[in-house]
């Protein structure tokens, strides 16, 4: 098996002390919750979180609040420049005048996370990662993972390279950016992962599971399967 395929504990243990950790996903969908729970297990309150949308990770981990920055901050880092212009807000501490139109824009400084955490649909052993959705819905995550120095990816499925080749539009991360791949079905639970399972706000609170698989056992695998395969996400 490829050295990229790691347990969740192994993957999280590679995050450096004091790292700036980017968190992918919208506010309530596709969040890397399994990875966040492992950060909590390992007591990683030393890290700093950043993303383009806020989520529950900082409260779960017990670290400082997640810093929400404009997506252009990650776009700038991905492009290798130190800032990009953004719409004038009237409150920015720095601005730039367009040499073309003369309009004033806010200066959005680049942000380059040391590590980015993302939960996705699938990955192969080579480090190719698929996020099967309309690219317009994950454009910000694409910029975020491109900005990161390395990427830790949890996925619903491990697949063959042939499966990756059949879905070129959905490849959101490619080697060599990926440092670790973790097989973590229901890795966004109790939040939703569109196309896989709905949010589960009434799920039992699991505070001390030793790993992701024990977490799924405690929540109830029958509950998870039933909700992800029923039309309305009912609970048995």
Secondary structure as UniProt FT lines:
FT   TURN            3..4
FT   HELIX           8..13
FT   TURN            17..18
FT   STRAND          20..23
FT   HELIX           33..41
FT   TURN            42..43
FT   TURN            45..46
FT   STRAND          48..51
FT   HELIX           57..61
FT   STRAND          67..68
FT   HELIX           71..79
FT   STRAND          83..86
FT   STRAND          95..97
FT   TURN            99..101
FT   STRAND          104..109
FT   STRAND          115..123
FT   TURN            125..126
FT   STRAND          129..130
FT   HELIX           135..137
FT   HELIX           139..147
FT   STRAND          150..158
FT   HELIX           161..165
FT   TURN            166..167
FT   HELIX           168..170
FT   STRAND          171..173
FT   TURN            175..176
FT   STRAND          178..183
FT   TURN            185..190
FT   STRAND          192..193
FT   TURN            194..196
FT   TURN            201..202
FT   HELIX           212..219
FT   HELIX           221..229
//
